């Protein structure tokens, strides 16, 4: 699972997510570059597309599971 933050209003798991809300995705395929950015221990990351996110996914999971 990866932690994300809403950039704008969107819906995930039958809930409205407002800008600034932080939540976890159940699957990497659920990521939307249109209204989400990734939250890591070192900061927030934005991606231009879902494909860019999927290319970086494995390193993001390792980074988010490491302790600060």
LOGULUM-643641 format. One record per residue (C-alpha): chain; x, y, z. Coordinates in pm, 1 decimal. Example, Ala and Ser with C-alpha at 12.3 -4.5 7.8 and 13.67 -1.06 7.14 Angstrom:
@keba:A&east:1230.0&north:-450.0&up:780.0
@keba:A&east:1367.0&north:-106.0&up:714.0
This chain:
@keba:A&east:0.0&north:0.0&up:0.0
@keba:A&east:112.8&north:350.8&up:-70.9
@keba:A&east:12.1&north:675.0&up:97.4
@keba:A&east:-126.1&north:954.5&up:-121.5
@keba:A&east:-263.0&north:1305.7&up:-75.7
@keba:A&east:-553.5&north:1456.2&up:-269.5
@keba:A&east:-454.6&north:1755.3&up:-487.3
@keba:A&east:-818.0&north:1822.5&up:-575.0
@keba:A&east:-1153.4&north:1663.2&up:-496.3
@keba:A&east:-1185.9&north:1300.8&up:-604.8
@keba:A&east:-1353.4&north:974.9&up:-509.0
@keba:A&east:-1184.1&north:662.7&up:-376.1
@keba:A&east:-1349.7&north:363.0&up:-207.5
@keba:A&east:-1695.3&north:524.5&up:-222.2
@keba:A&east:-1570.9&north:830.4&up:-29.9
@keba:A&east:-1515.5&north:1185.1&up:-142.1
@keba:A&east:-1153.9&north:1289.1&up:-82.9
@keba:A&east:-1102.1&north:1661.8&up:-49.7
@keba:A&east:-778.1&north:1851.0&up:-122.6
@keba:A&east:-520.1&north:1785.5&up:148.2
@keba:A&east:-667.5&north:1455.6&up:269.1
@keba:A&east:-410.3&north:1177.2&up:311.5
@keba:A&east:-512.7&north:814.4&up:256.6
@keba:A&east:-371.6&north:478.7&up:146.0
@keba:A&east:-434.5&north:307.6&up:-185.6
@keba:A&east:-521.9&north:-62.2&up:-186.5
@keba:A&east:-362.2&north:-119.2&up:-527.7
@keba:A&east:-102.8&north:68.0&up:-730.0
@keba:A&east:-342.5&north:69.7&up:-1027.1
@keba:A&east:-579.1&north:292.7&up:-826.9
@keba:A&east:-339.6&north:589.0&up:-848.3
@keba:A&east:-459.9&north:893.1&up:-1044.5
@keba:A&east:-206.4&north:1159.7&up:-1140.7
@keba:A&east:-498.5&north:1398.2&up:-1201.5
@keba:A&east:-586.4&north:1440.0&up:-835.4
@keba:A&east:-332.3&north:1251.7&up:-620.9
@keba:A&east:28.3&north:1295.0&up:-518.2
@keba:A&east:242.8&north:1042.7&up:-334.4
@keba:A&east:342.7&north:1104.6&up:27.7
@keba:A&east:682.5&north:966.4&up:135.2
@keba:A&east:889.0&north:1018.7&up:451.3
@keba:A&east:1105.7&north:1263.1&up:255.7
@keba:A&east:817.0&north:1467.8&up:112.8
@keba:A&east:542.2&north:1473.3&up:-148.1
@keba:A&east:589.0&north:1363.2&up:-510.0
@keba:A&east:374.3&north:1452.2&up:-809.6
@keba:A&east:366.0&north:1251.8&up:-1131.2
@keba:A&east:260.7&north:1366.3&up:-1477.7
@keba:A&east:91.4&north:1036.2&up:-1556.5
@keba:A&east:-9.9&north:702.2&up:-1410.3
@keba:A&east:257.3&north:537.5&up:-1626.8
@keba:A&east:530.4&north:753.0&up:-1465.3
@keba:A&east:399.1&north:653.0&up:-1122.5
@keba:A&east:398.0&north:282.5&up:-1209.3
@keba:A&east:759.9&north:302.8&up:-1331.3
@keba:A&east:867.2&north:441.2&up:-991.6
@keba:A&east:632.6&north:230.2&up:-777.5
@keba:A&east:879.0&north:-28.8&up:-645.6
@keba:A&east:1128.0&north:232.9&up:-529.8
@keba:A&east:845.7&north:433.5&up:-368.0
@keba:A&east:729.1&north:132.1&up:-169.9
@keba:A&east:1082.4&north:71.9&up:-43.5
@keba:A&east:1120.4&north:440.2&up:45.9
@keba:A&east:786.2&north:462.0&up:227.7
@keba:A&east:851.7&north:143.7&up:426.9
@keba:A&east:1193.5&north:262.3&up:548.1
@keba:A&east:1205.0&north:431.6&up:884.9
@keba:A&east:1298.0&north:802.6&up:898.5
